[in-house]
Amino acid sequence: MADSTAGGAGFSDEEKAAMKQRAEELRSTKGLKGAAKLAKELEACMDAIDALEGIDGEVARMVHRIVSEEASDLDPKTFYGFPAYARAGKVVIFVQPKSKFDARYPTLNFDETATLDDGSMWPTSFAIVEVTPQVESRVRELVRSAVD
């Protein structure tokens, strides 16, 4: 479990690090526009994926491949240090590695701009403990639905 400050109050060390990482992401693209900004964000996304090991890396590489094939209009970037994919600057999909917060499993997450709506309630986060053909198929379906 993450350590927190002031006897349980405030943000954990991991949360503080993620916030600092997000601030750095924003600083690194400040003043960049168009293709230069997209290139910098793609580079950061690929660096984030390359830094992941084990199941975290497997999931991130799978998601990157699937998004590239099924939702090529989404732009790769990072979001709090996570590999992410955005439309018009708004994150649609991101991978949260288990190593980031010492969790049991990495998750594939869909932000509110994703169109997964299904009645009165639907999931937006999916735990992935193994990359299998069935998992790849389901992720492919989710990505296609998210960008319709």
SULGI-V208376 format. One record per pair of residues at least 4 apart in sequence whose C-alpha atoms are under 6 Angstrom apart, sorted by the first residue. I is the first residue (numbers start at 1). J is the second residue. Records with the same first field share a line. If there is no record, write none. Layout:
# SULGI-V208376
I->J / J
This chain:
# SULGI-V208376
2->12
3->12
4->8 / 11 / 12
5->9 / 10
11->15
18->80
21->80 / 81
22->80
24->28
29->37
32->36 / 37
33->37
35->39
41->77
42->76 / 77
45->77 / 78 / 83
46->50
49->60
52->56 / 57
53->57
55->59
56->97 / 106
57->61
63->67
66->70
67->71
68->72
74->85 / 86 / 87
75->85 / 86
76->84 / 85
77->84 / 85
78->82 / 83 / 84
79->84
82->95 / 96
83->94 / 95
84->93 / 94
85->91 / 92 / 93
86->90 / 91 / 92
92->110 / 111 / 113 / 114
93->109 / 110
94->109
95->107 / 108
96->106 / 107
97->106
98->102 / 103 / 105 / 106
105->129
106->127 / 128
107->126 / 127 / 128
108->125 / 126
109->124 / 125
110->114 / 124
114->146
115->146
116->145 / 146
118->122
131->135
142->146
